[in-house]
Amino acid sequence: MTRLFAGTPFDIPPTCDRCGELEEACKCPPPAHEYLPAEKQTAKVFTERRKNKRVMTIVKDLNPEETDLPKLLSELKSAIGAGGSLQENQIEIQGDHLARVQEKLKSIGYRVR
């Protein structure tokens, strides 16, 4: 897409705010995403029965834009020693690990209900 004043005396090419170089020549890393602190978020944790009597522990009500859900999922999986996945902005841990998930989330700083 061309700039509005391209080729005129009013043409000012866009520059980087951090280094002052032209945007095409800028080598700055992209800005890091700021996430909401865990202390300001509330997670809903519950168990759910699936087909063949399998139980899943679900962590819900965390905003995906304000929480690093993949990082939180890997922390929970390694702390509990169970598999899990990220489905529809909720964390699913295989098995009935309700108390252990609640303890881990509280130790990280999340409010749990």
N, CA, C and O atoms as a GROMACS GRO file, in nm:
protein
  452
    1MET      N    1   0.084  -0.117   0.000
    1MET     CA    2   0.000   0.000   0.000
    1MET      C    3   0.089   0.123   0.000
    1MET      O    4   0.186   0.129   0.076
    2THR      N    5   0.058   0.220  -0.082
    2THR     CA    6   0.140   0.340  -0.091
    2THR      C    7   0.091   0.443   0.010
    2THR      O    8  -0.023   0.440   0.056
    3ARG      N    9   0.182   0.532   0.043
    3ARG     CA   10   0.148   0.638   0.138
    3ARG      C   11   0.071   0.748   0.066
    3ARG      O   12   0.082   0.762  -0.056
    4LEU      N   13  -0.004   0.826   0.137
    4LEU     CA   14  -0.090   0.929   0.079
    4LEU      C   15  -0.010   1.035   0.005
    4LEU      O   16  -0.048   1.078  -0.104
    5PHE      N   17   0.102   1.080   0.064
    5PHE     CA   18   0.181   1.188   0.005
    5PHE      C   19   0.307   1.137  -0.063
    5PHE      O   20   0.403   1.213  -0.078
    6ALA      N   21   0.311   1.012  -0.105
    6ALA     CA   22   0.430   0.956  -0.168
    6ALA      C   23   0.466   1.034  -0.294
    6ALA      O   24   0.380   1.056  -0.380
    7GLY      N   25   0.594   1.076  -0.306
    7GLY     CA   26   0.641   1.150  -0.423
    7GLY      C   27   0.618   1.299  -0.416
    7GLY      O   28   0.648   1.370  -0.512
    8THR      N   29   0.566   1.350  -0.304
    8THR     CA   30   0.543   1.493  -0.289
    8THR      C   31   0.639   1.547  -0.183
    8THR      O   32   0.701   1.469  -0.112
    9PRO      N   33   0.652   1.680  -0.170
    9PRO     CA   34   0.739   1.735  -0.066
    9PRO      C   35   0.690   1.703   0.076
    9PRO      O   36   0.767   1.716   0.171
   10PHE      N   37   0.565   1.662   0.091
   10PHE     CA   38   0.511   1.630   0.223
   10PHE      C   39   0.532   1.484   0.262
   10PHE      O   40   0.486   1.441   0.368
   11ASP      N   41   0.601   1.409   0.180
   11ASP     CA   42   0.624   1.266   0.204
   11ASP      C   43   0.723   1.248   0.318
   11ASP      O   44   0.839   1.287   0.306
   12ILE      N   45   0.678   1.191   0.428
   12ILE     CA   46   0.763   1.159   0.543
   12ILE      C   47   0.753   1.009   0.563
   12ILE      O   48   0.649   0.960   0.609
   13PRO      N   49   0.859   0.934   0.530
   13PRO     CA   50   0.850   0.788   0.546
   13PRO      C   51   0.841   0.750   0.694
   13PRO      O   52   0.902   0.815   0.779
   14PRO      N   53   0.767   0.645   0.725
   14PRO     CA   54   0.750   0.604   0.865
   14PRO      C   55   0.882   0.552   0.923
   14PRO      O   56   0.955   0.478   0.858
   15THR      N   57   0.910   0.593   1.048
   15THR     CA   58   1.032   0.551   1.117
   15THR      C   59   0.995   0.478   1.245
   15THR      O   60   0.885   0.491   1.298
   16CYS      N   61   1.090   0.400   1.293
   16CYS     CA   62   1.073   0.324   1.417
   16CYS      C   63   1.082   0.421   1.535
   16CYS      O   64   1.167   0.510   1.536
   17ASP      N   65   0.995   0.404   1.634
   17ASP     CA   66   0.996   0.491   1.752
   17ASP      C   67   1.115   0.464   1.842
   17ASP      O   68   1.161   0.554   1.913
   18ARG      N   69   1.167   0.340   1.842
   18ARG     CA   70   1.277   0.304   1.932
   18ARG      C   71   1.414   0.339   1.876
   18ARG      O   72   1.496   0.395   1.948
   19CYS      N   73   1.440   0.306   1.749
   19CYS     CA   74   1.576   0.326   1.696
   19CYS      C   75   1.586   0.443   1.598
   19CYS      O   76   1.696   0.489   1.570
   20GLY      N   77   1.474   0.491   1.546
   20GLY     CA   78   1.476   0.604   1.455
   20GLY      C   79   1.502   0.567   1.310
   20GLY      O   80   1.502   0.655   1.224
   21GLU      N   81   1.525   0.440   1.280
   21GLU     CA   82   1.549   0.394   1.143
   21GLU      C   83   1.416   0.388   1.067
   21GLU      O   84   1.308   0.390   1.127
   22LEU      N   85   1.426   0.379   0.935
   22LEU     CA   86   1.306   0.356   0.856
   22LEU      C   87   1.246   0.221   0.894
   22LEU      O   88   1.319   0.129   0.931
   23GLU      N   89   1.116   0.209   0.884
   23GLU     CA   90   1.051   0.084   0.924
   23GLU      C   91   1.098  -0.035   0.842
   23GLU      O   92   1.103  -0.146   0.894
   24GLU      N   93   1.133  -0.014   0.714
   24GLU     CA   94   1.182  -0.125   0.632
   24GLU      C   95   1.320  -0.171   0.678
   24GLU      O   96   1.353  -0.289   0.663
   25ALA      N   97   1.402  -0.080   0.733
   25ALA     CA   98   1.539  -0.113   0.772
   25ALA      C   99   1.552  -0.141   0.922
   25ALA      O  100   1.661  -0.173   0.968
   26CYS      N  101   1.445  -0.130   0.997
   26CYS     CA  102   1.450  -0.147   1.142
   26CYS      C  103   1.481  -0.292   1.179
   26CYS      O  104   1.425  -0.384   1.121
   27LYS      N  105   1.570  -0.311   1.276
   27LYS     CA  106   1.609  -0.444   1.323
   27LYS      C  107   1.563  -0.469   1.467
   27LYS      O  108   1.604  -0.567   1.529
   28CYS      N  109   1.479  -0.380   1.521
   28CYS     CA  110   1.432  -0.395   1.659
   28CYS      C  111   1.341  -0.518   1.671
   28CYS      O  112   1.264  -0.547   1.579
   29PRO      N  113   1.350  -0.591   1.783
   29PRO     CA  114   1.258  -0.704   1.803
   29PRO      C  115   1.117  -0.650   1.828
   29PRO      O  116   1.101  -0.538   1.875
   30PRO      N  117   1.015  -0.729   1.797
   30PRO     CA  118   0.879  -0.682   1.822
   30PRO      C  119   0.856  -0.664   1.972
   30PRO      O  120   0.918  -0.735   2.052
   31PRO      N  121   0.770  -0.573   2.010
   31PRO     CA  122   0.746  -0.550   2.153
   31PRO      C  123   0.683  -0.673   2.219
   31PRO      O  124   0.602  -0.742   2.158
   32ALA      N  125   0.722  -0.698   2.343
   32ALA     CA  126   0.669  -0.812   2.418
   32ALA      C  127   0.524  -0.783   2.458
   32ALA      O  128   0.488  -0.669   2.489
   33HIS      N  129   0.443  -0.888   2.456
   33HIS     CA  130   0.302  -0.873   2.492
   33HIS      C  131   0.291  -0.863   2.644
   33HIS      O  132   0.352  -0.941   2.716
   34GLU      N  133   0.213  -0.767   2.690
   34GLU     CA  134   0.191  -0.749   2.834
   34GLU      C  135   0.068  -0.829   2.875
   34GLU      O  136  -0.041  -0.806   2.823
   35TYR      N  137   0.086  -0.921   2.969
   35TYR     CA  138  -0.026  -1.001   3.019
   35TYR      C  139  -0.071  -0.946   3.153
   35TYR      O  140   0.008  -0.886   3.226
   36LEU      N  141  -0.196  -0.967   3.186
   36LEU     CA  142  -0.253  -0.927   3.313
   36LEU      C  143  -0.194  -1.014   3.423
   36LEU      O  144  -0.182  -1.135   3.404
   37PRO      N  145  -0.155  -0.956   3.538
   37PRO     CA  146  -0.097  -1.038   3.645
   37PRO      C  147  -0.197  -1.144   3.694
   37PRO      O  148  -0.318  -1.124   3.689
   38ALA      N  149  -0.143  -1.255   3.742
   38ALA     CA  150  -0.227  -1.366   3.786
   38ALA      C  151  -0.314  -1.326   3.905
   38ALA      O  152  -0.424  -1.379   3.921
   39GLU      N  153  -0.267  -1.234   3.988
   39GLU     CA  154  -0.342  -1.194   4.107
   39GLU      C  155  -0.474  -1.124   4.072
   39GLU      O  156  -0.565  -1.118   4.154
   40LYS      N  157  -0.484  -1.072   3.951
   40LYS     CA  158  -0.604  -0.999   3.910
   40LYS      C  159  -0.700  -1.085   3.828
   40LYS      O  160  -0.797  -1.033   3.773
   41GLN      N  161  -0.676  -1.216   3.820
   41GLN     CA  162  -0.760  -1.304   3.740
   41GLN      C  163  -0.820  -1.414   3.825
   41GLN      O  164  -0.759  -1.460   3.922
   42THR      N  165  -0.939  -1.455   3.789
   42THR     CA  166  -1.008  -1.564   3.858
   42THR      C  167  -1.031  -1.677   3.760
   42THR      O  168  -1.081  -1.657   3.650
   43ALA      N  169  -0.994  -1.797   3.802
   43ALA     CA  170  -1.012  -1.916   3.718
   43ALA      C  171  -1.119  -2.005   3.779
   43ALA      O  172  -1.125  -2.023   3.900
   44LYS      N  173  -1.203  -2.060   3.694
   44LYS     CA  174  -1.304  -2.155   3.738
   44LYS      C  175  -1.251  -2.294   3.706
   44LYS      O  176  -1.220  -2.324   3.590
   45VAL      N  177  -1.240  -2.380   3.807
   45VAL     CA  178  -1.186  -2.515   3.791
   45VAL      C  179  -1.295  -2.616   3.828
   45VAL      O  180  -1.357  -2.605   3.934
   46PHE      N  181  -1.317  -2.714   3.740
   46PHE     CA  182  -1.416  -2.817   3.767
   46PHE      C  183  -1.380  -2.942   3.690
   46PHE      O  184  -1.295  -2.939   3.601
   47THR      N  185  -1.446  -3.053   3.725
   47THR     CA  186  -1.424  -3.178   3.652
   47THR      C  187  -1.547  -3.206   3.565
   47THR      O  188  -1.658  -3.161   3.595
   48GLU      N  189  -1.522  -3.279   3.458
   48GLU     CA  190  -1.628  -3.309   3.363
   48GLU      C  191  -1.613  -3.453   3.316
   48GLU      O  192  -1.502  -3.497   3.284
   49ARG      N  193  -1.724  -3.526   3.312
   49ARG     CA  194  -1.721  -3.664   3.263
   49ARG      C  195  -1.738  -3.663   3.112
   49ARG      O  196  -1.825  -3.594   3.058
   50ARG      N  197  -1.655  -3.740   3.044
   50ARG     CA  198  -1.662  -3.752   2.899
   50ARG      C  199  -1.709  -3.892   2.866
   50ARG      O  200  -1.743  -3.970   2.955
   51LYS      N  201  -1.711  -3.925   2.738
   51LYS     CA  202  -1.755  -4.058   2.698
   51LYS      C  203  -1.660  -4.163   2.754
   51LYS      O  204  -1.543  -4.134   2.781
   52ASN      N  205  -1.709  -4.283   2.770
   52ASN     CA  206  -1.636  -4.397   2.827
   52ASN      C  207  -1.590  -4.371   2.969
   52ASN      O  208  -1.488  -4.423   3.012
   53LYS      N  209  -1.665  -4.290   3.043
   53LYS     CA  210  -1.640  -4.260   3.184
   53LYS      C  211  -1.504  -4.195   3.209
   53LYS      O  212  -1.447  -4.211   3.317
   54ARG      N  213  -1.453  -4.124   3.112
   54ARG     CA  214  -1.326  -4.053   3.130
   54ARG      C  215  -1.353  -3.919   3.196
   54ARG      O  216  -1.453  -3.853   3.167
   55VAL      N  217  -1.264  -3.879   3.284
   55VAL     CA  218  -1.280  -3.754   3.358
   55VAL      C  219  -1.176  -3.654   3.309
   55VAL      O  220  -1.060  -3.690   3.290
   56MET      N  221  -1.218  -3.530   3.289
   56MET     CA  222  -1.129  -3.422   3.250
   56MET      C  223  -1.140  -3.312   3.355
   56MET      O  224  -1.249  -3.282   3.403
   57THR      N  225  -1.028  -3.252   3.389
   57THR     CA  226  -1.027  -3.135   3.476
   57THR      C  227  -1.018  -3.013   3.385
   57THR      O  228  -0.927  -3.003   3.303
   58ILE      N  229  -1.112  -2.921   3.401
   58ILE     CA  230  -1.123  -2.805   3.312
   58ILE      C  231  -1.089  -2.678   3.390
   58ILE      O  232  -1.136  -2.658   3.501
   59VAL      N  233  -1.005  -2.593   3.329
   59VAL     CA  234  -0.976  -2.460   3.383
   59VAL      C  235  -1.035  -2.361   3.283
   59VAL      O  236  -0.998  -2.359   3.166
   60LYS      N  237  -1.128  -2.279   3.331
   60LYS     CA  238  -1.207  -2.194   3.243
   60LYS      C  239  -1.209  -2.050   3.295
   60LYS      O  240  -1.160  -2.023   3.405
   61ASP      N  241  -1.265  -1.960   3.218
   61ASP     CA  242  -1.286  -1.819   3.252
   61ASP      C  243  -1.158  -1.738   3.262
   61ASP      O  244  -1.153  -1.640   3.336
   62LEU      N  245  -1.054  -1.777   3.189
   62LEU     CA  246  -0.933  -1.696   3.178
   62LEU      C  247  -0.934  -1.632   3.040
   62LEU      O  248  -0.952  -1.702   2.940
   63ASN      N  249  -0.914  -1.502   3.034
   63ASN     CA  250  -0.916  -1.431   2.907
   63ASN      C  251  -0.791  -1.465   2.827
   63ASN      O  252  -0.680  -1.445   2.876
   64PRO      N  253  -0.805  -1.517   2.704
   64PRO     CA  254  -0.687  -1.558   2.627
   64PRO      C  255  -0.598  -1.442   2.584
   64PRO      O  256  -0.479  -1.463   2.559
   65GLU      N  257  -0.652  -1.319   2.575
   65GLU     CA  258  -0.570  -1.205   2.539
   65GLU      C  259  -0.487  -1.156   2.657
   65GLU      O  260  -0.383  -1.093   2.638
   66GLU      N  261  -0.533  -1.183   2.780
   66GLU     CA  262  -0.466  -1.133   2.899
   66GLU      C  263  -0.388  -1.240   2.973
   66GLU      O  264  -0.323  -1.211   3.074
   67THR      N  265  -0.392  -1.365   2.925
   67THR     CA  266  -0.324  -1.476   2.991
   67THR      C  267  -0.244  -1.554   2.888
   67THR      O  268  -0.290  -1.575   2.776
   68ASP      N  269  -0.126  -1.598   2.926
   68ASP     CA  270  -0.045  -1.684   2.839
   68ASP      C  271  -0.090  -1.828   2.863
   68ASP      O  272  -0.027  -1.902   2.939
   69LEU      N  273  -0.199  -1.867   2.797
   69LEU     CA  274  -0.259  -1.999   2.820
   69LEU      C  275  -0.166  -2.115   2.784
   69LEU      O  276  -0.161  -2.212   2.859
   70PRO      N  277  -0.090  -2.111   2.672
   70PRO     CA  278   0.000  -2.224   2.645
   70PRO      C  279   0.107  -2.242   2.753
   70PRO      O  280   0.141  -2.356   2.788
   71LYS      N  281   0.159  -2.133   2.807
   71LYS     CA  282   0.259  -2.143   2.914
   71LYS      C  283   0.196  -2.200   3.041
   71LYS      O  284   0.255  -2.285   3.108
   72LEU      N  285   0.075  -2.152   3.075
   72LEU     CA  286   0.006  -2.202   3.193
   72LEU      C  287  -0.027  -2.350   3.177
   72LEU      O  288  -0.016  -2.426   3.274
   73LEU      N  289  -0.067  -2.392   3.058
   73LEU     CA  290  -0.095  -2.533   3.032
   73LEU      C  291   0.028  -2.618   3.055
   73LEU      O  292   0.020  -2.723   3.119
   74SER      N  293   0.143  -2.575   3.005
   74SER     CA  294   0.264  -2.655   3.022
   74SER      C  295   0.306  -2.660   3.169
   74SER      O  296   0.356  -2.763   3.215
   75GLU      N  297   0.286  -2.551   3.244
   75GLU     CA  298   0.317  -2.552   3.388
   75GLU      C  299   0.228  -2.652   3.461
   75GLU      O  300   0.275  -2.728   3.545
   76LEU      N  301   0.098  -2.650   3.430
   76LEU     CA  302   0.006  -2.742   3.497
   76LEU      C  303   0.035  -2.887   3.461
   76LEU      O  304   0.034  -2.974   3.549
   77LYS      N  305   0.061  -2.914   3.334
   77LYS     CA  306   0.090  -3.051   3.292
   77LYS      C  307   0.216  -3.105   3.359
   77LYS      O  308   0.218  -3.220   3.401
   78SER      N  309   0.320  -3.023   3.370
   78SER     CA  310   0.443  -3.071   3.431
   78SER      C  311   0.428  -3.085   3.582
   78SER      O  312   0.489  -3.174   3.642
   79ALA      N  313   0.350  -2.999   3.646
   79ALA     CA  314   0.332  -3.007   3.791
   79ALA      C  315   0.246  -3.127   3.829
   79ALA      O  316   0.269  -3.188   3.934
   80ILE      N  317   0.149  -3.161   3.746
   80ILE     CA  318   0.056  -3.270   3.779
   80ILE      C  319   0.104  -3.403   3.723
   80ILE      O  320   0.077  -3.508   3.781
   81GLY      N  321   0.174  -3.399   3.612
   81GLY     CA  322   0.221  -3.522   3.551
   81GLY      C  323   0.114  -3.590   3.468
   81GLY      O  324   0.106  -3.712   3.463
   82ALA      N  325   0.031  -3.509   3.404
   82ALA     CA  326  -0.077  -3.564   3.321
   82ALA      C  327  -0.079  -3.489   3.189
   82ALA      O  328  -0.022  -3.381   3.177
   83GLY      N  329  -0.145  -3.548   3.091
   83GLY     CA  330  -0.158  -3.483   2.962
   83GLY      C  331  -0.269  -3.380   2.965
   83GLY      O  332  -0.350  -3.376   3.057
   84GLY      N  333  -0.271  -3.298   2.864
   84GLY     CA  334  -0.375  -3.197   2.856
   84GLY      C  335  -0.367  -3.122   2.726
   84GLY      O  336  -0.274  -3.141   2.648
   85SER      N  337  -0.465  -3.037   2.704
   85SER     CA  338  -0.468  -2.959   2.580
   85SER      C  339  -0.540  -2.828   2.604
   85SER      O  340  -0.600  -2.805   2.709
   86LEU      N  341  -0.533  -2.743   2.503
   86LEU     CA  342  -0.599  -2.614   2.504
   86LEU      C  343  -0.712  -2.620   2.402
   86LEU      O  344  -0.686  -2.626   2.282
   87GLN      N  345  -0.836  -2.617   2.448
   87GLN     CA  346  -0.952  -2.627   2.360
   87GLN      C  347  -1.047  -2.511   2.388
   87GLN      O  348  -1.092  -2.493   2.501
   88GLU      N  349  -1.078  -2.432   2.285
   88GLU     CA  350  -1.177  -2.325   2.294
   88GLU      C  351  -1.151  -2.232   2.412
   88GLU      O  352  -1.242  -2.203   2.489
   89ASN      N  353  -1.027  -2.187   2.427
   89ASN     CA  354  -0.986  -2.093   2.532
   89ASN      C  355  -1.006  -2.148   2.673
   89ASN      O  356  -1.027  -2.071   2.767
   90GLN      N  357  -1.000  -2.278   2.687
   90GLN     CA  358  -1.001  -2.340   2.819
   90GLN      C  359  -0.897  -2.450   2.822
   90GLN      O  360  -0.866  -2.511   2.720
   91ILE      N  361  -0.843  -2.473   2.941
   91ILE     CA  362  -0.739  -2.574   2.958
   91ILE      C  363  -0.806  -2.703   3.003
   91ILE      O  364  -0.886  -2.703   3.097
   92GLU      N  365  -0.772  -2.814   2.937
   92GLU     CA  366  -0.826  -2.944   2.972
   92GLU      C  367  -0.711  -3.035   3.013
   92GLU      O  368  -0.618  -3.057   2.936
   93ILE      N  369  -0.717  -3.087   3.136
   93ILE     CA  370  -0.617  -3.179   3.189
   93ILE      C  371  -0.683  -3.316   3.200
   93ILE      O  372  -0.794  -3.327   3.252
   94GLN      N  373  -0.614  -3.419   3.153
   94GLN     CA  374  -0.670  -3.553   3.156
   94GLN      C  375  -0.668  -3.608   3.298
   94GLN      O  376  -0.564  -3.607   3.364
   95GLY      N  377  -0.783  -3.655   3.344
   95GLY     CA  378  -0.793  -3.716   3.476
   95GLY      C  379  -0.859  -3.625   3.577
   95GLY      O  380  -0.886  -3.508   3.550
   96ASP      N  381  -0.884  -3.682   3.695
   96ASP     CA  382  -0.948  -3.608   3.804
   96ASP      C  383  -0.839  -3.549   3.893
   96ASP      O  384  -0.795  -3.612   3.989
   97HIS      N  385  -0.795  -3.428   3.862
   97HIS     CA  386  -0.687  -3.362   3.935
   97HIS      C  387  -0.734  -3.228   3.989
   97HIS      O  388  -0.658  -3.131   3.990
   98LEU      N  389  -0.858  -3.221   4.034
   98LEU     CA  390  -0.919  -3.096   4.075
   98LEU      C  391  -0.839  -3.028   4.187
   98LEU      O  392  -0.804  -2.910   4.174
   99ALA      N  393  -0.810  -3.100   4.294
   99ALA     CA  394  -0.740  -3.040   4.408
   99ALA      C  395  -0.599  -2.996   4.371
   99ALA      O  396  -0.554  -2.889   4.411
  100ARG      N  397  -0.528  -3.078   4.294
  100ARG     CA  398  -0.390  -3.045   4.257
  100ARG      C  399  -0.384  -2.924   4.164
  100ARG      O  400  -0.294  -2.841   4.176
  101VAL      N  401  -0.480  -2.914   4.071
  101VAL     CA  402  -0.484  -2.799   3.980
  101VAL      C  403  -0.516  -2.672   4.060
  101VAL      O  404  -0.455  -2.568   4.036
  102GLN      N  405  -0.611  -2.681   4.153
  102GLN     CA  406  -0.644  -2.565   4.235
  102GLN      C  407  -0.524  -2.520   4.318
  102GLN      O  408  -0.498  -2.400   4.328
  103GLU      N  409  -0.451  -2.614   4.377
  103GLU     CA  410  -0.332  -2.579   4.455
  103GLU      C  411  -0.227  -2.510   4.370
  103GLU      O  412  -0.170  -2.409   4.410
  104LYS      N  413  -0.202  -2.564   4.252
  104LYS     CA  414  -0.100  -2.507   4.163
  104LYS      C  415  -0.140  -2.367   4.118
  104LYS      O  416  -0.056  -2.276   4.117
  105LEU      N  417  -0.266  -2.348   4.081
  105LEU     CA  418  -0.311  -2.215   4.039
  105LEU      C  419  -0.301  -2.114   4.153
  105LEU      O  420  -0.263  -1.999   4.131
  106LYS      N  421  -0.334  -2.157   4.275
  106LYS     CA  422  -0.322  -2.067   4.390
  106LYS      C  423  -0.176  -2.033   4.418
  106LYS      O  424  -0.145  -1.920   4.455
  107SER      N  425  -0.086  -2.130   4.400
  107SER     CA  426   0.056  -2.102   4.424
  107SER      C  427   0.112  -2.007   4.319
  107SER      O  428   0.204  -1.930   4.348
  108ILE      N  429   0.058  -2.011   4.197
  108ILE     CA  430   0.100  -1.916   4.093
  108ILE      C  431   0.045  -1.777   4.125
  108ILE      O  432   0.108  -1.677   4.092
  109GLY      N  433  -0.072  -1.771   4.188
  109GLY     CA  434  -0.130  -1.643   4.224
  109GLY      C  435  -0.271  -1.620   4.175
  109GLY      O  436  -0.329  -1.515   4.202
  110TYR      N  437  -0.328  -1.715   4.104
  110TYR     CA  438  -0.464  -1.700   4.053
  110TYR      C  439  -0.565  -1.717   4.165
  110TYR      O  440  -0.543  -1.792   4.259
  111ARG      N  441  -0.676  -1.646   4.155
  111ARG     CA  442  -0.790  -1.671   4.243
  111ARG      C  443  -0.869  -1.785   4.180
  111ARG      O  444  -0.890  -1.787   4.059
  112VAL      N  445  -0.913  -1.879   4.263
  112VAL     CA  446  -0.980  -1.998   4.212
  112VAL      C  447  -1.119  -2.006   4.272
  112VAL      O  448  -1.139  -1.984   4.392
  113ARG      N  449  -1.216  -2.040   4.186
  113ARG     CA  450  -1.351  -2.066   4.236
  113ARG      C  451  -1.401  -2.194   4.178
  113ARG      O  452  -1.514  -2.236   4.208
   0.00000   0.00000   0.00000
